[in-house]
Amino acid sequence: MLEASIALLFGLLIGSFLNVCIYRLPQDLSVVRPRSYCVACHHPIAWYDNVPVLSYVLLRGKCRYCRAAISIRYPVVELLTGVLFFVYVWRLGATPVGLKFCLYGALLVGLTFSDLEARILPDEFTLGGAAAGLLLAWFVPLKDITQDLLSIAGARWNPHWTSVAAALIGAAVPGFCLWLVGWLYLKLRHREGLGLGDVKLVAMVGAFLGLQGALLTLIVGSLAGSLIGFAYIRITHKDASTYELPFGTFLGAAAIAVSVLGW
C-alpha cells in the first residue's frame, strides 16, 4: 500500500505535466519552455499555484491574476493519472510490469483528453508510445495468446524476441484493420471518416497489451463511440454528416478500461 500511495503522488505530478502536453502539443509548442502560464492572461504560474489538484481547489478554479476560469480538465487529468498509477502499482507492485503500465496509462490519459479537446492525437504519444511498447516488450514479457502461438511455432526462439514479435503483431494487425476500415469508408463515401491518429493509437495499445488487448480495445471503443456519439448528436441536434466525433477519446478510454479490468 505504501508503494501504491507513493505511485499516486507521482501520478499526480505526471498528470500536471500531461496537462501541459495536452494544451501545447496540438499547437506545436514546446512542453519545456516557457514555464506554466495562464492561458487567458499568459501570466507565469507560481509553484504554489501549480500543486496538482490542491491549487485548483484553493484558487476555486480561477486564475489568481485575471480571475479567468481554469478548465476542470486540469484536476481531472491529475486525479485520473494518480489513480491509475495507484491501481497499477497496487495490483502489479513496484515492478517492471507495474512501471510499464504506469507509462501506458499516462500516455492514454494524454491522448484521451488531447483528442477530446483539440481532436488531435500527438505523434509524440502515439508513435513514441508504440516504440516504447515494443522496446519494453524485450524486458517485460508480453502476456498474450500470440506469444504462446509463436513459442509453439518456434520453440527455439529467444523468449525476448518472441515477446517483441507478439508486441509487433499486436500493433500491426489491429492498426491495419482500422486503417482498412477508414480507407474503405473514404472510397465508398468520398470523405474521410477516420484519422491516422486513431490508427496509431490502436497500434500503440497493441504494442503494450498485445493482439487480444488491442482488438478488445477496438471493439469496446467502437461500440462506446457509436452509442454515445449517436446519443450526443441526437440530444444536441448536431449534423451527423459534419460532426467530428472524438473517436480517439473513446479508444483511449476503452484502452484504459481494458488494462484495469482485463489485465
N, C-alpha and C positions, 0 to 999 in steps of 0.2 A: 504493500500500500504506500510506503514511503517513496519508492521509486516512481510509482504512478503519480503521486502528488507532485513530485519534482517535475515529471513529464508534463503535468498540467500547467505548471508555471512557465515552463519552457515553451509550451504550445501557445500560451497567451502572448509571449514575446514574438514568436514566429508569426502569429496571427496579425500582430501590429505591423510587421514588415510586409505581410501579404497585402494588407490594405494599401500600402504604398505601391506595390506592384499592380494591384487591380486598377488603381487610378492612373498610373503613369505608363505602364507598358502599352496599353492600347493607343496611347498618344505618342509612342516612340520617345518617351522622356527617360532620362537616367533615373534609376531607382536608388542611386547613391548620393547624388548631389542635384540640387541643393537639399538641405535638411528639411524635415517635415514642415509644412506650412498650411495655413488655412486656404482652402480652395476658393473662398469667396474674397477675402481681403489680401491674401498672399503674405500675411504676417507670419514670420517663423514661430513655430510652436515650441515653447519651453519644455524641458524634460519633465517637469512636474505636471504639465498638462498633457503628457503623452504616455501616461501609465495605462496599460491596457484595461479596459472596462471601467476602472475606478475613476479615471479622469473624466470620462463621458458622464458618469453619474454625478460627480461633484460639479461639473460645469452645466449640468442639466441639459446636455445635448446641444449646447451653443458655444460658439467661439468666444473666448474671453475678451477679444478686442473689438470685433464688429458685431457680435451677438447673432451672427448668421447661424442657422440650424445646421448641426452636424448630422450627416446621414446615419441612420440606425444601422446601416451596413457595417460600420466600424466595430461596434461592440459585438455584433452578431458573428462576424468573421473571427474575432479574437476568441470569443467563447467557444464557438464551434471547433476551432483548431485546438484549443486547450482541452476540450472534452474528448476529441478524437485521440490526442496524444495520451490522455489518461487511460482511455479504453484499450488502446493498442498495447501499452506497456503493462497495464493491469492483467490483460489476457495472455500476452506473449512474453512479458518480462523485459528487462533492460538488456535484451539480446539483439544480435544482428537482425533477426526476423522482426522484432518489435521496432527497431530503429528504421528498418526498411519500410514498414507500414506507416510509420510517422511521416516519412518523406512522401510516401504515396498519398496520405491524407492531406498534407499541406498543399501538394500540387493540385489536388482535386478541388479543395476549397478555393484556391486562387482561380482555377478555371471556371468553376461553377458561378462565382459571383462576377467574374470578368465578362462572361457571356451574357449574364442576366443584365448587367449594367451597360455594357458597350457593344454587345453582340460580336465580340472578338475573343478568340481563343489564342493567346500569345504562343508563338513557337518556342519561346523560352521555357514554357511549361510543358507543352505537348511533345515537341521533338526532343527537348532537353530531358524531359521525364522518361520518354521511351528509351533514350540512350542510357539513362541511369538505371532503368529497369533491366535492360539487357546486361549491363555491367554487373549489377548486384546479383543477377541470376548465377553468376560464376561463384560467388561467395555464399549466397543463401539459396540452397536447393529449392527449386520450384515444385510445389505440390500440385500436380496436375496430371490428368489421365494421359496427356500427350507424352509426358516424361516416362510414364510406365510403358507405353507402347514403344517409345524409342529405345528404352532399355531392353525390351524383349527382342526388338528387331536387330539391335546391335549390342549384344551382351558385353563386348569388349570395349565399348565406348568409355572414355573418361567421364565419370558422373558429372563433372563440372561442365563439360561440353554438352552433355545430354540436357542439363538444366538450361543452358543458354539456348540450345536448339528449341526446347519447349517454349521458352520465352519468345523466341523469334517467330515461331509458328503462331503463338498466341497473339502476337502483334500483327502479323501479316494477314492471316486468314480473315478475322473479323473486320480489319481495316479495309481489305479488298472487297469484302461483301458489301460493306456500307458504301464504299466508293462506287461499286457497280450499281447499287440502287439509285444513287444520285445521278449517275451517268444515264441510266435508263429513263429516269424522270425528265432529265434535260432533253433527251431525244424525243420523248413522247409528248411533253408539254411545251417544249421550246422555251423554257425558262428554268433558271437554277432553283432547285428546291433544297439543296444540301451543300453546305460549305466544306472545304477541305479540312478546316479546323476540327470538325466533328470526326472526320476520318482519323486524323492524327490523335485525337483524344482517345478514341477506342483502341488505337494501336498502342498508346501509352498504357492503358489499362491492361491490355493483353501482355505487355512486357513484364508487368508486375504480377498479375494474377494467373496468367496462362490462358489457354483457349477457353476452358469452361467458364472462368470468371468473366472474360470479355464478352462471350456470347450471352451469358446471363445478364450482364450489364446492358447489352444492346437490346435484349428483349424487354427487360423491365423499363429501361429508359424510353423505348419507343412506345410502349403501352401507356406509360405515365404521360409522355408528351402528347400523345394523341387524345387521351381522355381529358386531361387538364387543359390542354391547349384549346380543344373544341369547346369545352365549357366556358373558358375565359372569353373566347371570341363571341359566343352566344350572349353571355352576360353583358359584355361591354359593347356589343353591336359593331365590332370591327369587321372590316372587309377581309374575309378569309383568303381571298386571292392575292392580297398585298401584304397582309400582316406577317412580319418576320418572327417566327417562333424561336425562342432561345433554346434550340434543341440540345446544345451543349450543356445547358444548365440541368436539363433532365438526365442526360447521360452522366454528368458529374455526380448528381445526387444519387442516381442508381448505383454508380460505381462505389460510392461511399457506403451505401446500404449493403451492397454485396460483401464488401470487405468486413463490415461489422457483424452482419448477421450470418454470413455464409462461410467465412474463412477464419 
